[in-house]
Amino acid sequence: ALKAVELILDDSTFHRVYTSGHDETVTLWKLDFARLSLKYVTSVPIGTEGSCLDCCQYNHPDGTIREVVAVGGLGTELLSFNLTTLLAACALIEANNLLITAWNR
């Protein structure tokens, strides 16, 4: 069962939903408004049953963006990742994990 849900509306990347619950994981879903559906992206084990969840973005001076997810329950866990890496992973998922590279001699 879910205990916490966080909806992130972000036109610059993609709309997403974070969930946490009794299974002690945080799950990331891609939100598709056109189809009004959720698509599973990934999940990460954490050390608490998250009853509250919050998210923010941090812009580094070099231009990279980190997303930080805080999950609270019996304890507190922080998850942090580079948003560009997330976008690349989602592009691979949508391409059925097909990676095409170009090589120039």
C-alpha positions as CSV (number, residue, x, y, z in Angstrom):
1,A,0.0,0.0,0.0
2,L,1.1,3.5,-0.7
3,K,1.8,5.9,2.1
4,A,3.0,9.0,0.2
5,V,2.7,10.4,-3.3
6,E,4.5,13.5,-4.8
7,L,3.5,14.9,-8.1
8,I,6.2,16.9,-10.1
9,L,4.9,19.0,-12.9
10,D,7.9,19.9,-15.1
11,D,7.6,21.0,-18.7
12,S,11.4,21.3,-19.1
13,T,11.9,17.5,-18.6
14,F,8.8,15.4,-18.0
15,H,5.9,15.2,-15.5
16,R,6.6,12.5,-12.9
17,V,5.2,11.0,-9.7
18,Y,7.2,9.6,-6.8
19,T,5.5,7.1,-4.5
20,S,6.6,5.4,-1.3
21,G,4.9,2.8,1.0
22,H,5.1,-0.2,3.2
23,D,7.5,-2.0,0.8
24,E,10.3,0.5,1.8
25,T,10.9,1.6,-1.8
26,V,10.6,4.9,-3.7
27,T,9.1,4.4,-7.1
28,L,9.3,6.8,-10.0
29,W,6.5,7.0,-12.5
30,K,6.3,9.0,-15.8
31,L,3.0,10.9,-16.0
32,D,1.4,11.1,-19.4
33,F,-1.4,13.7,-19.4
34,A,-2.4,13.0,-23.0
35,R,-3.3,9.4,-22.1
36,L,-3.9,10.1,-18.4
37,S,-1.6,7.2,-17.5
38,L,1.5,6.4,-15.5
39,K,4.5,4.4,-16.8
40,Y,6.9,2.7,-14.4
41,V,10.5,4.1,-14.7
42,T,12.4,2.7,-11.7
43,S,12.3,2.0,-8.0
44,V,14.9,2.3,-5.2
45,P,15.0,0.5,-1.8
46,I,15.1,2.8,1.2
47,G,15.4,2.1,4.9
48,T,12.0,3.4,6.0
49,E,8.3,3.1,5.3
50,G,7.8,6.5,3.8
51,S,4.7,8.2,5.2
52,C,5.8,11.6,3.8
53,L,7.7,12.5,0.7
54,D,9.0,15.8,-0.8
55,C,11.2,16.7,-3.7
56,C,13.3,19.7,-4.9
57,Q,15.8,20.5,-7.6
58,Y,19.3,22.0,-7.1
59,N,21.1,23.8,-9.9
60,H,24.9,23.4,-9.7
61,P,27.1,26.3,-10.9
62,D,28.2,24.0,-13.8
63,G,24.7,23.8,-15.1
64,T,23.8,20.3,-14.0
65,I,20.5,19.8,-12.2
66,R,20.2,17.4,-9.3
67,E,16.8,16.2,-8.0
68,V,16.6,15.5,-4.3
69,V,13.9,13.3,-2.9
70,A,13.3,13.3,0.9
71,V,11.3,10.4,2.4
72,G,10.2,10.4,6.0
73,G,8.8,7.6,8.1
74,L,10.3,6.0,11.1
75,G,13.5,7.6,9.9
76,T,14.5,9.9,7.0
77,E,16.2,8.9,3.7
78,L,17.5,11.2,1.0
79,L,17.8,10.2,-2.6
80,S,19.7,12.4,-5.1
81,F,20.5,12.0,-8.8
82,N,21.5,14.0,-11.9
83,L,18.4,14.9,-13.8
84,T,20.2,14.6,-17.2
85,T,21.0,10.9,-16.4
86,L,17.3,10.3,-15.6
87,L,16.3,11.8,-19.0
88,A,18.9,9.6,-20.8
89,A,17.5,6.5,-19.0
90,C,14.0,7.4,-19.9
91,A,14.9,7.9,-23.6
92,L,16.5,4.4,-23.6
93,I,13.3,2.9,-22.0
94,E,11.2,4.6,-24.7
95,A,13.5,3.3,-27.4
96,N,13.1,-0.2,-26.1
97,N,16.7,-0.1,-24.7
98,L,18.0,0.4,-28.3
99,L,21.2,2.5,-28.2
100,I,22.5,3.8,-31.5
101,T,25.9,5.5,-31.5
102,A,27.7,7.2,-34.4
103,W,31.3,6.8,-35.1
104,N,33.2,9.3,-37.2
105,R,36.6,8.4,-38.6
